[in-house]
């Protein structure tokens, strides 16, 4: 059993060594492309084809950990700023929709034909006359049109 295990390990090591051998590509005088593990000596242009990197090996980067950390923190800050802007824009949009809904309700109430009233400085309710009602309707319509349409 030990003999089989030893043979297997040696065979695996030999296969690994063969896969690391360089592969060369060259074009002969007739224009035919050839591949091989050793380049011919009489060919002028030869290219070595590098094997792909091993799985699990992370390619080395030129950035130091401090630079990578600084870049990461900058990306985090940029993302947080973008989310803050987006949240502010969403809140402004929701506020505008709410204002427009209230203005539309106000315009509809003025068109309903009910008597309109307002409050004076002392807090007493008084009813608007026809001229005041017409002015209030026109003001409400123009404000709605200006802001919401």
C-alpha positions in Angstrom: 0.0 0.0 0.0 2.9 2.4 0.8 4.4 1.6 -2.6 1.2 2.7 -4.4 1.0 5.9 -2.3 4.6 6.8 -3.1 4.1 6.1 -6.8 1.0 8.3 -6.8 2.9 11.2 -5.1 5.8 11.0 -7.5 3.5 10.8 -10.5 1.6 13.9 -9.2 4.8 15.8 -8.8 6.0 14.9 -12.3 2.7 16.0 -13.8 2.9 19.3 -11.9 6.4 19.9 -13.2 5.3 19.2 -16.8 2.4 21.6 -16.5 4.8 24.4 -15.5 7.0 23.9 -18.6 6.8 26.8 -21.0 4.8 26.5 -24.2 6.3 28.2 -27.2 4.5 29.4 -30.4 6.3 30.0 -33.6 5.5 30.6 -37.3 7.5 28.7 -39.9 8.6 30.1 -43.3 5.3 28.9 -44.9 3.2 30.8 -42.4 2.1 27.8 -40.4 1.7 28.3 -36.6 3.3 25.7 -34.4 3.3 25.1 -30.6 5.8 23.2 -28.6 7.6 22.9 -25.3 11.0 23.9 -26.8 11.5 26.5 -29.5 13.3 25.5 -32.7 16.7 27.1 -33.2 16.2 28.1 -36.8 13.1 30.2 -36.3 13.6 34.0 -35.8 10.3 35.0 -34.2 9.2 32.9 -31.2 6.8 33.7 -28.4 6.6 32.1 -25.0 3.0 31.5 -23.9 2.8 31.9 -20.2 0.6 29.5 -18.2 -2.4 31.0 -16.4 -1.8 31.8 -12.7 -2.5 29.1 -10.2 -5.9 29.1 -8.6 -6.0 30.7 -5.2 -2.9 32.8 -5.9 -3.7 36.5 -5.6 -1.7 38.6 -8.0 0.5 41.1 -6.3 -0.6 44.7 -6.5 1.7 47.7 -6.5 -0.5 49.5 -3.9 0.6 49.2 -0.3 -2.0 48.3 2.4 -2.0 51.9 3.6 -2.9 53.1 0.1 -5.5 50.4 -0.4 -7.0 51.4 3.0 -7.1 55.0 2.0 -8.8 54.2 -1.3 -11.3 52.0 0.5 -12.1 54.8 3.0 -12.5 57.3 0.1 -14.9 55.0 -1.7 -16.9 54.5 1.6 -17.1 58.3 2.1 -18.1 58.8 -1.6 -20.8 56.2 -1.2 -22.1 57.7 2.0 -22.2 61.1 0.5 -24.1 59.8 -2.6 -26.6 58.0 -0.3 -27.1 61.2 1.7 -27.8 63.2 -1.5 -30.2 60.5 -2.7 -32.0 60.5 0.7 -32.2 64.3 0.6 -33.6 64.3 -2.9 -36.2 61.6 -2.0 -37.3 63.6 1.0 -37.6 66.8 -1.0 -39.7 64.9 -3.6 -42.0 63.4 -1.0 -42.4 66.9 0.6 -43.3 68.4 -2.7 -45.8 65.7 -3.4 -47.4 66.3 0.0 -47.6 70.0 -0.6 -49.1 69.5 -4.0 -51.7 67.1 -2.6 -52.7 69.6 0.0 -52.8 72.5 -2.5 -55.0 70.3 -4.9 -57.3 69.6 -2.0 -57.5 73.3 -1.2 -58.3 74.2 -4.8 -61.0 71.5 -5.0 -62.6 72.7 -1.8 -62.7 76.2 -3.1 -64.5 75.0 -6.3 -67.0 73.0 -4.3 -69.4 75.9 -3.7 -69.2 75.8 0.1 -68.8 79.1 1.9 -65.2 80.0 2.5 -64.0 81.5 5.7 -60.8 82.8 7.3 -59.7 83.9 10.8 -59.0 87.4 11.9 -56.2 88.5 14.3 -58.3 87.8 17.4 -59.1 84.2 16.1 -62.7 84.9 15.1 -64.0 83.2 12.0 -65.4 85.4 9.2 -66.8 84.5 5.9 -65.4 85.7 2.6 -67.4 87.8 0.2 -67.6 87.0 -3.5 -64.6 89.2 -4.5 -62.4 87.6 -1.7 -63.5 84.1 -2.8 -62.7 84.8 -6.5 -59.2 86.2 -5.4 -58.6 83.2 -3.1 -59.5 80.8 -5.9 -57.3 82.5 -8.4 -54.4 82.7 -6.0 -54.8 79.0 -5.1 -55.0 77.9 -8.7 -51.9 79.9 -9.8 -49.9 78.7 -6.8 -50.9 75.1 -7.6 -50.1 75.6 -11.3 -46.8 77.2 -10.6 -45.5 74.7 -8.1 -47.1 71.4 -9.1 -47.5 71.3 -12.8 
